[in-house]
Structure formats: C-alpha cells, structure tokens
C-alpha cells in the first residue's frame, strides 16, 4: 500500500444454517488493496460456479499504478466475468449469475464497484454509511415510492435481482469513489448478513477495535438470526501508520 496508512483486512464465509452448498466466494488481495464478495444466484443453476468465475477474474486482473486506471481495471474484470458466465450459460442452456461488490483502497482513495445486492459500507466517525445501492426489484419499488424501506426489509421478492453478472450479454457496472481516511472501517458482505442483522447492530460491531473480533461477532450474529443464506464478510480497516509500520525505528 502507498500513503501513510496501515491496512488491516480479514474475511470469512459460512454456508449458514439452511443451505447445503455455499455459493458465496470472496477475493482478498491485501498486497494490492483489492477485496471482493460474490454471491451466486441460488435460484439458478451453478451459482457457485458463477461466483467463483467472478472471483477468478478479480484475482487474475493486473492493476495499473494509477488509482483511477486500477478502478477501471476492476470494472473491466467484472465485465470479463460477465462474458464468461453468459457464454457458459448459453452453452449449458441454463441461466447463471452472481452478484459482486469489490473494494479498492490505495493512495488515500477508495472505490466500490458492484452489481447486484451484495453491499459495501464504511464506518466513519462512528456513523455507518452505505456505499452501494441494491440492484433489486424491491429497491426499485422503494425508489419509485411504492413501498417504504421498512416494508422492503421483509418483502417476499427481496431476493429478486434487477441486475447480476452473467445473466445478459451486456452489463452495467456501478462505481463510487471517494477519499479513504484513517479510522475508516469498510464492510463488504453478501445479503446473508444484511438479511439477519440491522445496520445499527452492524455499526456497533464495526466500532470494535479488533477487526477479527468484529468479523467473528458479525458471523455469530447472522447464525443466531437463523442464517437462512450463505454469509460472507470482508472487513478492511484503515489506520494511521506508525513509524514502526512504515519501517522506522522507535526511540
């Protein structure tokens, strides 16, 4: 990583309590400042293959040194995965797809790249900020004023995606960029977490100083909530760099 910050990142995935197959995957390229979560579409064939194809594309992508060029490379990798999954779906004559949310942190900046309803958040100064907006039918209903955000939480069509990687020949990928500040804690997650844990509980957990303890607590909370779906979480904490972490020597 460049810049006077230190990054601490942890990740975990759990099949949950109801699903036989874990169709979630995550990417953790700590050395390059790139992380991602992909959630295969459980209502379609080979969701685990589709999510794995997304992660493979992100694990293979070469990232340029410039932050904005690197962000474009991440988005291009998602498009590449879309072409691969779409082609395989045509060959098998079965619809296949996956969500993805990716985070790039470098040079004092971050970008979130996403398709579907896997989410990115940042906890900044004790306040949890959503960085992504679900590409789902229910979110579209909220946006149109047909239902409230509270009604959306338990809506029966809550898992129906309006956009996913691999379900069409063309794909729109959304991107948001901003500054990454010391003290920020980023969360990437599949909807297995957000379906069982409200944002107030997520914020309180992310405030823990120990990111591994926060990760463990979020997984445990999802399981305590019944975990009907796979649960995958990546936490990325941005700290002020100390002289020691920058390679200096203490007095």
C-alpha positions, 0 to 999 in steps of 0.5 A: 500500500502507498500513503501513510496508512496501515491496512488491516483486512480479514474475511470469512464465509459460512454456508449458514444454517439452511443451505447445503452448498455455499455459493458465496466466494470472496477475493482478498488481495491485501498486497494490492488493496483489492477485496471482493464478495460474490454471491451466486444466484441460488435460484439458478443453476451453478451459482457457485460456479458463477461466483467463483468465475467472478472471483477468478477474474478479480484475482487474475486482473493486473492493476495499473499504478494509477488509482483511477486506471486500477478502478477501471481495471476492476470494472473491466474484470467484472465485465470479463466475468460477465462474458464468461458466465453468459457464454457458459450459460448459453452453452449449458442452456441454463441461466447463471449469475452472481452478484459482486461488490469489490473494494479498492483502497490505495493512495488515500482513495477508495472505490466500490464497484458492484452489481447486484445486492451484495453491499459495501459500507464504511464506518466513519466517525462512528456513523455507518454509511452505505456505499452501494445501492441494491440492484433489486426489484424491491429497491426499485419499488422503494425508489419509485415510492411504492413501498417504504424501506421498512416494508422492503426489509421483509418483502417476499421478492427481496431476493429478486435481482434487477441486475447480476453478472452473467445473466445478459450479454451486456452489463452495467457496472456501478462505481463510487469513489471517494477519499479513504481516511484513517479510522475508516472501517469498510464492510463488504458482505453478501445479503446473508448478513444484511438479511439477519442483522440491522445496520445499527447492530452492524455499526456497533460491531464495526466500532470494535477495535479488533477487526477479527473480533468484529468479523467473528461477532458479525458471523455469530450474529447472522447464525443466531438470526437463523442464517437462512443464506450463505454469509460472507464478510470482508472487513478492511480497516484503515489506520494511521501508520506508525513509524514502526509500520512504515519501517522506522525505528522507535526511540 
